[in-house]
Amino acid sequence: MKRPTYTIVNVIYQIIICWLLVILNAFYNDLLIPESLAHSSARLGLKILISVAEGVILIAAAYAGNRVSLSDKDDKVTQKNIANRTGIVQLIITVCFMLVVILKG
């Protein structure tokens, strides 16, 4: 582990992202669903899409932060590869987490 601070910050990012998505899912995402779909089967799919979109936006912010924090590296290709791998891992964790939260709720 060459960059322990980078790893710790990304774990904290992921915890914050999951916490925010749970709060948004519990209190605010239902406000975005139209009344006509409130009692239909499409509601669950729409709720998942909204949550995934919110997750992607939050991960994009974390990705931008990662690119800035890695900007001191001389090798730009390595910087981009590390940020891309971290972003993909965060995206997979977030999507799986939100699917579990929504489908259990």
C-alpha positions as semicolon CSV with decimal commas, in nm:
position;residue;x (nm);y (nm);z (nm)
1;M;0,000;0,000;0,000
2;K;0,193;0,298;-0,127
3;R;-0,066;0,559;-0,039
4;P;-0,238;0,479;0,293
5;T;-0,393;0,826;0,311
6;Y;-0,547;0,777;-0,034
7;T;-0,694;0,443;0,075
8;I;-0,830;0,578;0,404
9;V;-0,987;0,880;0,235
10;N;-1,154;0,655;-0,023
11;V;-1,296;0,430;0,247
12;I;-1,434;0,740;0,418
13;Y;-1,575;0,861;0,082
14;Q;-1,747;0,525;0,037
15;I;-1,900;0,531;0,385
16;I;-2,028;0,886;0,329
17;I;-2,166;0,795;-0,013
18;C;-2,354;0,492;0,125
19;W;-2,487;0,693;0,418
20;L;-2,608;0,974;0,190
21;L;-2,774;0,728;-0,045
22;V;-2,959;0,560;0,241
23;I;-3,083;0,900;0,365
24;L;-3,187;1,005;0,014
25;N;-3,361;0,672;-0,045
26;A;-3,544;0,682;0,287
27;F;-3,666;1,041;0,276
28;Y;-3,635;1,209;-0,063
29;N;-3,646;0,966;-0,355
30;D;-4,018;0,898;-0,309
31;L;-4,080;1,270;-0,367
32;L;-3,932;1,236;-0,719
33;I;-4,168;0,955;-0,821
34;P;-4,491;1,081;-0,980
35;E;-4,817;1,009;-0,799
36;S;-4,943;0,802;-1,092
37;L;-4,661;0,551;-1,034
38;A;-4,680;0,553;-0,655
39;H;-4,866;0,220;-0,635
40;S;-4,747;0,047;-0,953
41;S;-4,478;-0,212;-1,006
42;A;-4,269;0,043;-1,201
43;R;-4,211;0,232;-0,877
44;L;-3,935;-0,007;-0,765
45;G;-3,750;0,017;-1,095
46;L;-3,775;0,396;-1,094
47;K;-3,653;0,408;-0,735
48;I;-3,351;0,194;-0,828
49;L;-3,272;0,416;-1,128
50;I;-3,291;0,731;-0,916
51;S;-3,063;0,581;-0,651
52;V;-2,810;0,458;-0,907
53;A;-2,806;0,803;-1,071
54;E;-2,745;0,967;-0,733
55;G;-2,469;0,716;-0,663
56;V;-2,301;0,786;-0,997
57;I;-2,306;1,160;-0,927
58;L;-2,151;1,110;-0,583
59;I;-1,889;0,872;-0,721
60;A;-1,805;1,121;-0,996
61;A;-1,732;1,376;-0,724
62;A;-1,512;1,122;-0,542
63;Y;-1,338;1,039;-0,873
64;A;-1,263;1,408;-0,930
65;G;-1,120;1,428;-0,579
66;N;-0,907;1,122;-0,647
67;R;-0,770;1,271;-0,968
68;V;-0,677;1,591;-0,784
69;S;-0,515;1,404;-0,494
70;L;-0,311;1,192;-0,737
71;S;-0,203;1,489;-0,946
72;D;0,139;1,496;-0,779
73;K;0,240;1,174;-0,954
74;D;0,481;1,215;-1,243
75;D;0,327;0,935;-1,446
76;K;-0,015;1,054;-1,569
77;V;-0,108;0,709;-1,702
78;T;-0,056;0,549;-1,361
79;Q;-0,253;0,832;-1,198
80;K;-0,545;0,776;-1,433
81;N;-0,532;0,396;-1,391
82;I;-0,540;0,420;-1,011
83;A;-0,830;0,667;-1,016
84;N;-1,020;0,453;-1,270
85;R;-0,976;0,134;-1,068
86;T;-1,085;0,310;-0,750
87;G;-1,388;0,457;-0,928
88;I;-1,494;0,119;-1,067
89;V;-1,464;-0,047;-0,726
90;Q;-1,664;0,235;-0,564
91;L;-1,930;0,211;-0,835
92;I;-1,970;-0,165;-0,791
93;I;-1,990;-0,134;-0,411
94;T;-2,243;0,149;-0,434
95;V;-2,472;-0,021;-0,688
96;C;-2,472;-0,350;-0,493
97;F;-2,533;-0,166;-0,166
98;M;-2,826;0,031;-0,308
99;L;-2,985;-0,277;-0,466
100;V;-2,970;-0,456;-0,130
101;V;-3,111;-0,155;0,056
102;I;-3,395;-0,097;-0,190
103;L;-3,491;-0,460;-0,238
104;K;-3,495;-0,528;0,137
105;G;-3,705;-0,216;0,206
